[in-house]
């Protein structure tokens, strides 16, 4: 596996972890009756970044490669 693909896989794992944490933050804010608008926006941005990173790795590898645990949008 080349270094670019390995870096992309690490990046995907990092973004997935961030998505999980941000999703939990949105849930906590909502349950507490607090404004979660900015947290939800951040979550959407992270999800978009994850989708773009998955697309990047599909471009890098002919036939694609299953990486990460989150579902792809």
C-alpha positions as CSV (number, residue, x, y, z in Angstrom):
1,X,0.0,0.0,0.0
2,X,1.5,3.3,-0.9
3,X,2.0,6.2,1.4
4,X,-0.8,8.3,-0.1
5,X,-3.4,5.6,0.4
6,X,-2.2,5.0,4.0
7,X,-2.4,8.7,4.7
8,X,-6.0,8.8,3.3
9,X,-7.0,5.8,5.5
10,X,-5.6,7.6,8.6
11,X,-7.4,10.7,7.6
12,X,-10.7,8.8,7.1
13,X,-10.3,7.2,10.6
14,X,-9.7,10.6,12.1
15,X,-12.7,12.2,10.4
16,X,-14.9,9.2,11.4
17,X,-13.9,9.6,15.0
18,X,-14.7,13.4,14.8
19,X,-18.1,12.6,13.3
20,X,-18.9,10.2,16.1
21,X,-17.9,12.8,18.8
22,X,-19.7,15.6,17.0
23,X,-22.9,13.5,16.7
24,X,-22.8,12.8,20.4
25,X,-22.4,16.6,21.0
26,X,-25.5,17.3,18.9
27,X,-27.4,14.7,20.8
28,X,-26.3,16.0,24.2
29,X,-27.2,19.6,23.3
30,X,-30.6,18.6,21.9
31,X,-31.4,16.5,25.0
32,X,-30.5,19.4,27.2
33,X,-32.8,21.7,25.2
34,X,-29.9,23.9,24.1
35,X,-29.3,25.4,20.6
36,X,-27.5,22.8,18.5
37,X,-27.5,24.7,15.3
38,X,-23.7,25.3,15.1
39,X,-23.0,21.8,16.3
40,X,-25.3,20.4,13.6
41,X,-23.6,22.6,10.9
42,X,-20.2,21.3,12.1
43,X,-21.4,17.7,11.9
44,X,-22.6,18.3,8.3
45,X,-19.2,19.8,7.4
46,X,-17.4,16.8,8.9
47,X,-19.7,14.4,7.0
48,X,-19.0,16.2,3.8
49,X,-15.3,16.0,4.5
50,X,-15.6,12.3,5.1
51,X,-17.5,11.8,1.8
52,X,-14.9,13.7,-0.1
53,X,-12.1,11.8,1.5
54,X,-13.8,8.5,0.5
55,X,-14.1,9.8,-3.0
56,X,-10.5,10.8,-3.1
57,X,-9.4,7.2,-2.1
58,X,-11.7,5.8,-4.8
59,X,-9.9,8.0,-7.3
60,X,-6.5,6.9,-6.0
61,X,-7.3,3.2,-6.2
62,X,-8.7,1.5,-9.3
63,X,-11.7,-0.5,-8.2
64,X,-11.9,1.3,-4.9
65,X,-11.0,0.1,-1.4
66,X,-13.2,-0.4,1.6
67,X,-11.8,1.8,4.3
68,X,-13.3,3.0,7.6
69,X,-16.4,2.1,9.5
70,X,-18.9,4.9,8.7
71,X,-21.4,4.6,5.9
72,X,-20.7,6.7,2.9
73,X,-23.3,9.3,1.9
